[in-house]
Amino acid sequence: MSEIAEKANGEREETSTSLTNGTGQSTSPGTEPLDFPLSSVDGLVKKPFAKPLDSVKAPPPRQLNSEQQAKYKSLLEKVLKWTEIPNTLAKNPPKAALTESERMFLTRECLMRYLRATKWNVTEAETRLMSTLSWRREYAVESKLTPEHISVENETGKQLITGFDVDARPCLYMFPNRQNTEKTPRQVEHLVFMLERLLDLMVPGQETLTLLINFSETKSGQGATLAQGRQVLWILQNHYPERLGRACITNLPFYIWGFFKLITPFIDPLTKEKLKFNEEMSLTVPKEQLLEKCGGHVQFEYDHSVYWPALIQLADDRRQKMRERWEKGGKRIGEHEDYMRGAAMPSLVESELLDKPDTDLKSDLSTNGEPEAATGEETGA
């Protein structure tokens, strides 16, 4: 092994100890605040669960065949050439340079999700991926959708992120009967904000989420309008492709059944397969992390002054650590999400260092990254 490769391997081994987060993959130590609950044995719970049960395992990673690998490489080459992105989805919009945050968004798994969503059509995947970045700018996902802006929408706990399902997916509960605001664009922004926090809380080995929607005690007018339903479907299917793992929907009153019949034509076939109506939620989520209201053992009391800052703290902490690892890895487009989430695996540039002799490394280190960060010289590694 070359001297450079040995250094990269040594850096990787330093982060390979300690927690598993229930996925069977080790993560960096010290990633969780100490005062977050873990299961129903913690008694009355007011904060989100920080990690899955130890008994829960994420499914094995998908293996690519040679044709899929070639298509991924082709899409990556196209994305690496991007320098500017349209600021909106309108025709002939102004453009601006690709930001660091957008480069971090463009992970290997992100590109793969768009390829799968387009049935491995590279051209269509590139178009949809750029459209998502433009939509994120126009919708101001990272600037307008702040905890302060969204807080009022969640004061009654009508949306609740806590727990992980049997496949280590983070869960988002929705209780329409707790509706507390008038129908404005901020209601949909609320859902987008919570989806982003779910992505923050994902553990290594998992890239999908679970929705748990309980219509118990929901009155007419408390649910989403048809227009809101169509907008949410459009956002999910176009800008969060391959993210929904399962949606469990229970206690539907007759008028909600009518609502689902109206929006069914707008739901793609793959999404329909993931919708489970009136199925016991304990089949999807271990009872030790499932709320009593939904058939589990968890005694949960929603106190906005406790829950909201705790959720934001947990999500911010995870997101900051992901960014630190992405920066340490050289700020690469196409980085591995599992590496960014703390799994004991090499970064993208480390993988390349380990596979190449020194004579090939010097010319490659400056491509799509920052060579000093990639070799540890500016990261304190």
C-alpha positions in Angstrom: 0.0 0.0 0.0 1.3 3.5 -0.8 2.2 6.0 1.9 -0.7 8.3 0.9 -3.1 5.3 0.9 -1.8 4.2 4.3 -2.5 7.7 5.7 -6.0 7.7 4.4 -6.6 4.2 5.8 -5.3 5.3 9.2 -7.6 8.3 9.3 -10.6 6.0 8.6 -9.7 3.6 11.3 -9.7 6.5 13.9 -13.4 7.0 13.3 -14.5 3.3 13.2 -15.3 2.7 16.9 -18.4 2.7 19.1 -22.1 3.2 18.3 -24.1 1.1 15.8 -27.4 3.1 15.9 -29.3 -0.2 15.4 -28.1 -0.6 11.8 -25.3 -3.0 12.1 -22.9 -0.3 10.9 -20.5 1.5 13.4 -20.6 5.2 13.7 -18.4 7.8 15.1 -18.5 8.0 19.0 -20.2 10.8 20.8 -22.7 11.6 18.2 -25.8 11.6 20.4 -26.8 14.0 23.2 -27.1 12.0 26.5 -30.6 13.2 27.5 -32.7 11.8 24.7 -34.9 8.8 25.3 -34.4 5.4 23.6 -37.6 3.5 24.1 -40.8 3.0 26.2 -38.7 1.9 29.2 -37.7 5.5 29.7 -41.3 6.2 31.0 -43.1 9.4 30.1 -41.4 10.7 26.9 -41.4 14.4 25.7 -38.5 14.3 23.3 -37.8 12.4 20.1 -36.0 9.1 20.2 -32.4 9.6 19.1 -31.7 6.2 17.4 -33.4 2.9 16.5 -33.6 0.0 18.9 -30.5 -2.2 18.9 -32.5 -5.1 17.6 -33.5 -3.1 14.5 -31.3 -3.5 11.3 -31.4 -1.5 8.1 -31.7 -3.7 5.0 -28.5 -4.6 3.1 -27.3 -2.1 0.4 -28.5 -2.5 -3.1 -26.0 -3.9 -5.5 -25.6 -2.4 -9.0 -25.1 -4.4 -12.1 -22.5 -3.3 -14.7 -25.1 -1.4 -16.8 -26.4 0.5 -13.8 -22.8 1.3 -12.7 -22.1 2.7 -16.2 -25.3 4.9 -16.0 -24.4 6.2 -12.6 -20.9 7.1 -13.9 -22.5 8.9 -16.9 -24.8 10.9 -14.7 -22.0 11.8 -12.3 -19.9 13.1 -15.2 -22.8 15.3 -16.3 -23.4 16.7 -12.8 -19.7 17.4 -12.3 -19.9 19.8 -15.3 -22.6 21.9 -13.7 -21.4 25.4 -12.7 -24.7 27.3 -12.5 -28.3 26.4 -11.6 -31.6 28.2 -12.5 -33.0 30.0 -9.5 -36.6 29.1 -10.2 -38.6 26.6 -12.3 -39.9 29.4 -14.6 -38.8 29.7 -18.2 -35.5 31.5 -18.8 -34.8 32.2 -15.1 -31.7 33.9 -13.8 -28.9 31.5 -12.8 -26.4 31.4 -9.9 -23.4 29.4 -9.2 -23.7 26.0 -7.5 -23.4 26.5 -3.7 -21.4 24.3 -1.3 -24.7 23.2 0.3 -26.0 22.1 -3.1 -22.7 20.2 -3.8 -23.2 18.4 -0.5 -26.8 17.6 -1.5 -25.5 15.8 -4.7 -24.4 12.6 -3.0 -23.9 9.2 -4.7 -27.1 8.0 -3.3 -29.0 11.2 -4.3 -27.9 10.6 -8.0 -28.9 6.9 -7.6 -32.4 7.9 -6.3 -33.1 10.0 -9.4 -31.8 7.2 -11.7 -34.1 4.7 -10.1 -37.0 7.2 -10.2 -36.5 7.6 -14.0 -36.0 3.9 -14.6 -32.3 4.5 -15.3 -32.8 7.2 -17.9 -29.6 9.3 -17.5 -30.9 12.3 -19.4 -34.2 12.4 -17.6 -32.5 11.9 -14.2 -30.2 14.9 -14.9 -33.2 17.1 -15.8 -35.2 16.1 -12.8 -32.2 16.5 -10.5 -31.5 20.1 -11.7 -35.2 20.9 -11.4 -35.1 19.8 -7.8 -32.2 22.1 -7.0 -34.1 25.0 -8.7 -37.2 24.2 -6.8 -35.2 24.1 -3.5 -34.0 27.6 -4.3 -37.4 28.9 -5.3 -39.1 27.3 -2.3 -36.3 28.6 0.0 -36.0 25.3 1.7 -32.8 26.3 3.5 -33.5 30.0 4.1 -37.2 30.6 4.7 -38.1 27.3 6.2 -36.5 27.9 9.6 -37.6 26.5 13.0 -38.9 30.0 13.9 -41.0 30.3 10.8 -42.5 26.8 11.2 -42.8 26.6 15.0 -46.4 27.9 15.2 -47.6 25.1 12.9 -46.4 22.4 15.3 -47.6 24.0 18.6 -50.2 21.2 19.1 -47.9 18.4 17.9 -49.9 17.7 14.8 -46.7 16.4 13.2 -44.3 14.4 15.3 -40.9 13.0 14.5 -39.9 10.2 16.8 -38.9 6.5 16.6 -37.7 4.2 13.9 -39.5 1.4 12.1 -38.4 -2.2 11.8 -36.1 -1.3 8.9 -34.5 1.6 10.8 -36.5 4.3 8.9 -37.2 7.5 10.9 -40.9 8.0 11.5 -43.2 11.0 11.0 -46.5 10.9 12.8 -49.4 13.1 11.5 -52.5 13.8 13.6 -54.9 15.9 11.5 -57.3 16.3 14.5 -54.7 18.5 16.1 -54.9 21.1 13.3 -54.3 24.5 14.8 -53.8 26.9 11.9 -55.7 28.3 8.9 -55.0 26.9 5.4 -52.0 28.8 4.2 -48.9 27.9 2.2 -47.1 27.5 5.6 -49.0 24.3 6.2 -47.3 22.6 3.3 -44.0 24.3 4.2 -44.4 22.7 7.6 -44.5 19.2 6.0 -41.4 20.0 3.9 -39.6 21.2 7.0 -40.3 18.0 8.8 -39.3 15.9 5.8 -35.9 17.7 5.9 -35.5 16.9 9.6 -36.3 13.2 8.9 -33.5 13.2 6.4 -31.2 14.7 9.0 -32.0 11.9 11.4 -31.5 9.0 9.0 -28.9 6.4 10.2 -26.3 4.7 8.0 -27.7 2.1 5.7 -31.1 3.7 5.4 -32.4 6.4 2.9 -36.2 6.1 3.2 -38.7 7.3 5.7 -42.0 6.1 7.2 -45.2 8.1 7.5 -47.7 7.2 10.3 -51.0 9.1 9.7 -53.8 8.6 12.3 -57.1 10.2 11.4 -58.7 9.3 14.8 -61.1 12.0 16.0 -60.5 14.1 12.9 -63.4 16.3 12.0 -64.5 17.5 8.6 -62.3 20.5 7.5 -59.3 19.5 9.6 -57.6 17.4 6.8 -55.8 18.7 3.8 -57.7 20.3 0.9 -57.5 18.6 -2.5 -55.2 21.4 -3.7 -52.9 20.8 -0.8 -53.0 17.1 -1.4 -52.0 17.4 -5.0 -49.2 19.9 -4.1 -47.8 17.6 -1.5 -47.9 14.6 -3.9 -46.1 16.7 -6.5 -43.4 17.7 -4.1 -42.9 14.2 -2.8 -42.8 12.5 -6.2 -40.7 15.1 -8.0 -38.3 16.4 -5.3 -38.1 13.6 -2.8 -38.1 10.6 -5.1 -37.4 7.2 -3.6 -37.6 8.6 -0.1 -41.0 7.1 1.0 -40.5 3.6 2.5 -44.0 3.1 3.8 -47.1 5.1 4.8 -49.5 3.7 7.3 -52.9 5.4 7.3 -55.4 4.5 10.0 -58.9 5.4 11.3 -60.1 6.9 8.1 -63.6 8.5 8.2 -65.7 8.2 5.1 -65.0 11.7 3.8 -61.2 11.1 4.0 -61.7 7.9 2.0 -63.4 10.2 -0.6 -60.3 12.5 -0.5 -57.9 9.6 -1.2 -60.1 8.4 -4.1 -59.9 11.9 -5.6 -56.1 12.1 -5.4 -55.4 8.4 -6.3 -55.1 9.3 -10.1 -52.1 11.5 -9.2 -50.3 8.9 -7.2 -47.7 6.9 -9.1 -48.0 3.1 -9.0 -44.8 2.6 -6.9 -46.0 5.0 -4.3 -49.4 3.3 -4.2 -47.7 0.0 -3.2 -46.2 1.7 -0.2 -49.6 2.9 1.2 -51.0 0.6 3.9 -54.6 1.4 5.0 -55.9 0.4 8.4 -53.0 -1.9 9.0 -51.7 -2.3 12.6 -48.9 0.2 13.0 -47.1 -2.2 15.3 -46.4 -4.4 12.2 -44.3 -1.4 11.0 -42.8 0.1 14.1 -41.6 -1.8 17.2 -44.0 -1.2 20.1 -41.1 0.0 22.2 -40.8 3.0 19.9 -44.5 3.3 18.9 -46.9 5.7 20.6 -49.7 4.3 22.7 -52.2 6.2 20.6 -51.1 4.2 17.7 -50.9 0.7 19.3 -47.5 0.9 20.9 -46.0 1.1 24.4 -44.7 4.7 24.4 -46.3 7.1 26.8 -45.8 10.4 25.0 -46.8 13.9 26.1 -46.5 16.7 23.7 -45.0 19.8 25.2 -44.0 22.2 22.5 -41.5 24.1 24.7 -39.7 20.8 25.3 -40.1 18.8 22.1 -39.5 21.5 19.5 -36.1 22.7 20.7 -35.0 19.1 21.3 -35.9 18.1 17.8 -34.1 21.1 16.4 -31.0 20.4 18.5 -30.9 16.7 17.5 -31.3 17.5 13.8 -28.8 20.4 13.8 -26.3 18.2 15.6 -26.6 15.4 13.0 -26.5 17.8 10.1 -23.5 19.6 11.4 -21.6 16.4 11.8 -22.5 15.3 8.3 -21.2 18.6 6.9 -17.9 18.2 8.9 -17.4 14.7 7.5 -18.2 15.9 3.9 -15.7 18.7 4.3 -13.1 16.4 5.7 -13.7 14.1 2.7 -12.8 16.9 0.3 -16.3 18.4 -0.4 -16.9 16.0 -3.1 -20.0 15.7 -5.4 -20.9 12.0 -5.3 -19.8 11.4 -1.7 -21.2 8.4 0.1 -24.1 9.3 2.4 -23.2 6.4 4.8 -19.8 7.9 5.2 -21.3 11.3 5.9 -23.6 9.8 8.5 -20.7 8.3 10.4 -20.4 4.8 9.1 -17.0 3.1 9.5 -16.1 3.3 5.8 -13.8 5.3 3.6 -14.8 8.6 2.1 -15.0 8.8 -1.7 -11.5 10.2 -2.0 -10.1 7.7 0.5 -11.6 4.9 -1.6 -9.8 6.3 -4.6 -6.5 6.7 -2.7 -6.6 3.1 -1.5 -7.2 1.9 -5.0 -4.6 3.9 -6.9 -0.7 4.1 -6.8 0.9 7.4 -5.9 1.7 8.1 -9.5 -2.0 8.4 -10.3 -3.1 10.2 -7.2 -1.5 13.6 -7.7 -3.4 14.3 -10.9 -6.7 13.0 -9.5 -6.7 14.8 -6.1 -7.5 18.2 -7.6 -10.6 16.8 -9.4 -14.0 17.6 -7.9 -12.7 18.4 -4.4 -10.0 20.1 -2.4 -6.8 18.1 -2.3 -5.6 19.4 1.1 -8.8 18.4 2.8 -8.9 15.1 1.1 -5.4 14.2 2.4 -6.1 15.5 5.9 -3.6 18.4 5.7 -6.2 21.1 6.5 -8.6 19.1 8.6 -6.4 18.4 11.6 -6.5 14.7 10.7 
